Amino acid sequence: MKTFYWYDFETFDISPKTGRIAQFAGIRTDEALNILDEQMFYCRPTNDCLPSPEACAVTNISPQLCAEKGLIEHQFIQKINAEFTTQNTCTVGYNSIRFDDEFTRYTLYRNFIDPYAWHWKNGNTRWDILDVVRLCYALKRDSSLKWVHNEEGKPIFKLDQLAPANGIKHNDAHDALADVRATIAIAKIIKNTQPQLFDYAFSLREKKTVESKIKPFEPMLHTSGMYPATLSCTRLCTVLAYHPEYNDRAIVFNLDQDPSLLLELNIDELKKLIFTKQSELPKGVERLQIKDLIFNKSPMFVPNIYKLEPKIVKQLQIDMNVCLQRLEFIKNNQNRIAKIAQDLYRNDQERAPTPDVDQSLYDGFMDNADRRISEQIQTLDAEGLKNFHPQFKDAKLTNY
C-alpha cells in the first residue's frame, strides 16, 4: 500500500547543523489523504546544546517540558525512522525539504543511522507542499486556494496565515501536530480543486522524472522561493548546463536578466553577482539570478511554456518577447555560456573538513564497512556500547 507520511518538527534552533529537535508530529494517510494514524512525541534535550530562547518563545515549548516528557534522541530518531522507512512511503511536509528534512538527516547521522535511506530505498520518496502552493498561486490563482496578501499586495505563503484564510482550524500554530493537520488540509484543497496540477507536482518528487523533463536551452517556468513573491515566485528560465560536479542538478538562468553579462564579465565578477547577498551589493547593482535546480528536491517547473494562457503570462509579469530574444542569444552562444556556467559552480579548492564531527554530514558518504559498524551500533545496549571499540575507516567517526 502506498501512503503519505506528513510530518513536522518544532526545534530549539533554526540551524539543522547545530540545533536540536523539540517536538515531532506525524500523520500517515492513504493516497486519497484519508488519515490512517497519527502520533506526537518530544525529544529530550542533550546537554551539549543550548536551546534558543527565541525558538522557545515562538513554539511555546520549553526544554523543561521536553526533559520531562521526551525520549532520548536516539530512541526519538529511531522511532521516526521506523515510520519514514515503511515501504512505499512518501514523506512530506510544508517547507520540509529545506528545513525538517535537514534536521532529520543530521539527527540520523549523529546517531549512526543512514541519513538518506529513508527517502530512496524500498520505493520511498519525499515531497514538499510549499512550492506546490506557490505553483498554484502562479498558475491556478483563481481556482484553488484562497490567498493572503500583505499591505503591499505581496502574497504570503506562511502556513499559519494561509490555513485560516482557507477555513482550516489552526489555533495552535507552531505546534507540530496542528501544523501537520493544516498541511494535509491545504493539500486536500489543491488535490480537489486542481487534481492535474497536484498529480503533476507529485510526479516531480521522482529524480528520474525531473531529469527527463529538463531540456537545456529550452524555456521553462520555474517556481522557487528565490524569486520574489511579488512575481509569484515564478520566472521564465532556461537551463544553461548540467552541474560540473553533481549529476543530480542543472544550472538555471532567469531570462528576466540580460545574459550578455555572462560573456562580458570574468568569473570572479560573475561569482560576486551570484553568490553575494543583494543587501551587500552596491546600490543599483542587481544580483544575477543563476541557481542550481536539484533533481531530488521536488523542484517545481513547467517545461512547455508555449501552452501558457496570455492571462497567466500577464499575471506573472513576463515580457515573453524579450525573454525569448534573450534565450536566442544564449542558444547562439551556448557552448561558451555552458562552459562559463559550469566554471561558476566548479569547486577548484579542496573542501576543508568540518571541525565538529556532528556537523560533518556533507563532508562525504560513509563507506560500506563503516555503515556495517553503524548498523551494529544500533543493536547494542548501554553496556554493550561501553565496551564497544569500533575500527572506523573514516577518522572523523572515531571522534564520537
C-alpha positions in Angstrom: 0.0 0.0 0.0 1.3 3.4 -1.0 1.0 6.1 1.7 1.9 9.6 2.6 3.6 10.4 5.9 3.0 14.0 6.7 5.3 15.4 9.4 6.6 18.5 11.1 9.3 19.4 13.7 9.4 22.1 16.2 13.0 22.9 17.0 15.2 24.6 19.6 17.2 26.4 16.8 16.8 27.2 13.1 20.1 25.5 12.2 19.9 21.8 11.3 23.7 21.5 11.9 23.8 22.8 15.4 20.2 22.8 16.6 18.1 20.1 18.1 14.5 18.9 17.7 12.0 19.6 20.4 8.8 18.0 19.1 7.7 15.7 16.3 4.3 15.0 14.8 3.5 12.7 12.0 0.3 11.6 10.3 0.0 8.7 7.8 -2.6 9.0 5.1 -3.6 6.9 2.2 -3.3 8.3 -1.4 -6.7 9.9 -1.0 -5.4 11.8 2.1 -7.6 9.9 4.5 -5.9 9.7 7.9 -4.7 6.2 8.9 -2.8 7.1 12.2 -1.1 10.0 13.9 1.4 10.5 16.7 3.3 13.2 18.5 6.2 13.0 20.9 9.0 15.1 22.3 12.8 14.8 22.2 14.8 15.1 25.5 17.4 17.9 25.2 21.0 17.0 25.0 23.5 18.6 27.5 25.8 19.8 24.8 23.3 22.1 23.0 21.6 25.2 24.4 18.0 25.9 23.2 17.4 29.3 21.6 15.1 31.5 23.9 13.6 32.9 20.7 12.7 29.5 19.4 11.1 28.6 22.8 9.1 31.8 22.7 7.8 31.0 19.2 6.8 27.4 19.8 5.9 27.7 23.5 7.9 24.5 24.1 10.3 24.7 26.9 13.4 22.4 27.4 11.9 21.5 30.8 8.8 20.1 29.1 10.9 18.1 26.7 13.2 16.9 29.5 10.1 15.6 31.4 8.2 14.1 28.5 10.8 13.5 25.8 12.5 10.4 24.5 16.3 10.4 24.4 17.5 11.5 21.0 18.5 8.0 19.8 15.1 6.5 20.6 13.4 9.6 19.2 15.0 9.4 15.8 14.8 5.6 15.7 11.0 5.9 16.2 10.7 8.5 13.4 13.0 6.5 11.1 10.8 3.4 11.5 7.8 5.4 10.1 9.8 7.0 7.3 11.3 3.7 6.1 8.0 1.9 5.9 7.8 0.6 2.4 6.2 2.8 -0.3 6.1 5.8 1.9 6.2 9.4 0.6 7.4 11.6 3.4 6.0 15.2 3.0 5.7 18.4 4.9 5.5 22.2 4.5 8.9 23.6 3.7 10.2 20.2 4.8 12.9 19.7 2.2 14.8 22.8 3.2 14.2 22.6 6.9 12.7 19.5 8.5 14.4 17.0 6.2 17.8 18.6 7.0 17.1 18.2 10.8 16.1 14.5 10.0 19.4 13.9 8.2 21.6 15.5 10.8 19.9 13.7 13.7 20.1 10.4 12.0 23.8 11.0 11.2 24.6 11.9 14.8 23.0 8.6 15.9 24.9 6.4 13.4 21.8 5.8 11.2 21.8 6.1 7.4 20.8 9.7 6.8 19.5 9.1 3.3 17.9 5.7 3.0 14.5 6.8 4.3 13.7 8.7 1.2 15.0 6.5 -1.6 15.0 2.8 -0.5 12.0 0.4 -0.7 10.0 2.6 -3.1 10.2 5.6 -0.7 10.3 9.2 -1.7 9.9 12.7 -0.3 7.9 15.7 -1.3 7.2 19.3 -0.2 3.9 21.1 -0.4 5.2 24.7 -0.1 6.4 25.0 -3.7 3.2 23.3 -4.8 1.3 26.1 -3.1 3.5 28.6 -4.9 2.9 26.9 -8.2 -0.9 27.0 -7.6 -0.6 30.7 -7.0 1.3 31.2 -10.2 -0.9 29.1 -12.5 -4.2 28.5 -10.8 -4.6 31.6 -8.6 -8.4 32.0 -9.2 -9.4 28.3 -8.8 -7.5 26.7 -6.0 -6.7 28.2 -2.6 -7.8 31.4 -1.1 -4.8 33.7 -0.8 -3.4 36.1 1.8 -1.6 39.3 0.8 0.2 41.9 2.8 -0.5 45.7 2.6 1.7 46.0 -0.5 -0.2 43.2 -2.2 2.6 40.6 -1.8 1.3 37.0 -1.4 2.0 35.4 1.9 2.7 31.6 1.9 3.1 31.1 5.6 1.1 28.1 6.9 -0.2 30.0 9.9 -1.8 32.6 7.7 -2.8 30.5 4.7 -4.6 27.9 6.7 -7.2 30.2 8.5 -7.8 32.0 5.1 -9.0 28.6 3.7 -11.2 27.8 6.7 -8.7 25.5 8.3 -8.6 25.5 12.1 -5.1 26.3 13.1 -5.3 27.9 16.6 -2.1 26.1 17.7 0.3 27.4 15.0 3.8 26.2 15.7 2.5 23.1 17.4 3.8 20.2 15.3 0.6 18.2 15.2 -1.5 21.3 14.4 0.9 22.2 11.6 0.7 18.7 10.1 -3.1 18.7 10.1 -3.1 22.1 8.5 -0.7 20.9 5.8 -2.9 17.9 4.9 -5.9 20.2 4.7 -4.1 22.6 2.3 -3.0 19.6 0.2 -6.6 18.3 0.1 -7.9 21.6 -1.3 -5.2 21.6 -4.0 -6.0 17.9 -4.8 -9.7 18.5 -5.0 -9.6 21.8 -7.0 -6.6 21.1 -9.2 -6.1 17.4 -9.4 -4.0 17.6 -12.6 -1.6 20.1 -11.1 -1.5 18.1 -7.9 -0.6 14.9 -9.8 2.0 16.7 -12.0 3.7 18.3 -8.9 3.7 15.0 -7.2 5.4 13.3 -10.1 8.3 15.8 -9.7 9.3 14.2 -6.4 11.0 11.5 -8.6 14.5 12.3 -9.6 14.3 10.5 -13.0 11.0 12.3 -13.9 12.7 15.7 -13.3 15.8 14.7 -15.2 13.7 13.5 -18.2 11.9 16.9 -18.4 15.0 19.1 -18.2 15.9 20.4 -21.6 19.0 22.7 -21.8 18.4 25.9 -23.8 14.7 25.5 -23.8 12.3 27.9 -22.0 10.6 26.7 -18.8 8.6 28.3 -16.0 10.4 27.7 -12.7 8.8 28.3 -9.3 11.1 28.9 -6.4 11.3 30.9 -3.2 14.4 32.5 -4.7 12.2 34.6 -7.0 10.2 37.5 -5.5 6.7 36.7 -4.1 5.6 39.9 -5.9 6.3 38.0 -9.2 4.5 34.8 -7.9 7.9 33.2 -7.1 7.9 32.1 -10.8 10.0 33.2 -13.7 10.7 32.2 -17.3 14.1 30.4 -17.2 16.4 28.1 -19.1 18.9 25.5 -18.2 22.4 26.6 -19.2 24.3 23.4 -18.3 24.4 20.5 -16.0 26.4 20.9 -12.8 30.1 20.0 -13.3 30.4 18.1 -10.0 27.0 16.7 -9.2 25.0 14.6 -11.6 21.7 15.4 -9.9 21.3 19.1 -10.7 21.3 21.6 -13.5 22.2 25.3 -13.7 19.3 27.6 -14.4 19.2 31.2 -15.6 16.4 33.7 -15.1 15.5 35.2 -18.5 14.4 38.4 -16.9 18.1 39.3 -16.9 20.5 40.1 -19.7 22.6 37.0 -20.5 25.3 39.1 -22.3 26.7 39.8 -18.8 27.8 36.1 -18.8 30.2 36.9 -21.7 31.2 40.4 -20.6 32.3 39.8 -17.0 35.0 37.5 -15.8 34.4 34.5 -13.5 35.2 36.3 -10.2 32.9 39.2 -11.1 30.1 36.9 -12.0 30.6 34.9 -8.8 30.3 38.1 -6.8 27.0 38.9 -8.5 25.6 35.4 -8.0 26.8 34.5 -4.5 26.7 37.8 -2.7 23.5 38.8 -0.9 21.6 41.6 -2.5 21.9 43.7 0.6 25.7 43.5 0.4 25.9 44.6 -3.3 26.5 48.2 -4.2 23.3 50.3 -4.6 21.8 49.9 -8.1 23.6 46.6 -8.7 21.3 43.7 -9.2 22.1 40.2 -8.1 22.5 37.8 -11.0 19.8 35.1 -10.8 21.6 31.9 -11.6 20.7 28.9 -9.4 21.1 25.2 -9.3 18.0 23.1 -9.8 18.4 19.9 -7.8 16.5 16.9 -9.2 15.8 15.1 -5.9 14.4 18.2 -4.1 11.0 18.2 -5.8 11.7 21.3 -8.0 8.5 22.9 -9.4 8.8 23.8 -13.1 6.7 23.6 -16.3 8.7 22.8 -19.4 6.3 23.5 -22.2 5.6 27.2 -21.8 4.1 27.7 -25.3 0.7 26.4 -24.0 0.5 29.1 -21.4 -2.6 31.3 -21.5 -1.9 35.0 -22.1 -3.7 35.8 -18.9 -1.1 33.7 -16.9 1.8 35.4 -18.7 0.4 38.8 -17.8 -0.2 37.8 -14.2 3.4 36.7 -13.9 4.6 40.0 -15.4 6.7 38.2 -18.0 7.7 40.0 -21.2 7.7 37.0 -23.5 9.3 38.7 -26.5 12.2 40.0 -24.5 12.8 36.7 -22.7 12.7 34.7 -25.9 15.2 37.1 -27.5 17.5 36.5 -24.6 17.0 32.8 -25.0 18.0 33.1 -28.6 21.2 34.9 -27.6 22.0 32.1 -25.2 21.4 29.5 -27.9 23.7 31.4 -30.3 26.4 31.3 -27.7 25.5 28.1 -26.0 28.9 26.4 -25.9 30.7 29.4 -24.3 27.8 30.1 -21.9 27.6 26.5 -20.8 31.3 26.4 -20.0 31.1 29.6 -18.1 28.1 28.3 -16.1 29.9 25.2 -15.2 33.1 27.2 -14.2 30.9 29.2 -11.9 29.9 26.1 -10.0 33.1 24.2 -10.2 34.9 24.0 -6.8 38.6 24.4 -7.6 39.7 24.3 -4.0 39.7 21.2 -1.8 37.0 21.4 0.8 38.3 21.7 4.3 36.8 19.0 6.7 34.3 20.3 9.1 35.9 20.7 12.6 32.9 19.5 14.5 32.1 15.9 13.6 28.4 16.4 14.4 28.2 18.9 11.6 30.2 16.9 9.0 27.3 15.1 7.4 28.1 16.5 3.9 31.9 16.0 4.1 31.4 12.7 2.3 29.5 9.5 2.1 30.1 6.7 4.7 31.7 3.6 3.1 30.1 0.2 3.4 32.5 -1.1 6.1 31.7 1.9 8.3 28.0 1.6 7.5 28.0 -2.0 8.8 29.7 -0.9 12.0 27.0 1.8 12.4 24.3 -0.8 11.9 25.9 -2.9 14.6 25.8 0.0 17.0 22.0 0.1 16.6 21.8 -3.4 18.2 23.9 -2.6 21.3 22.6 -1.7 24.7 24.3 0.8 27.1 26.7 -1.8 28.5 27.5 -3.1 25.0 28.3 0.4 23.8 30.6 1.0 26.8 32.7 -2.0 25.8 32.5 -1.5 22.0 35.6 -0.2 20.3 34.8 0.2 16.5 37.5 0.4 13.9 36.1 3.0 11.6 37.9 3.7 8.3 36.7 7.3 8.4 38.9 9.0 11.1 36.3 11.6 12.0 33.9 8.9 13.2 36.3 7.9 15.9 35.8 11.4 17.4 32.4 10.2 18.6 
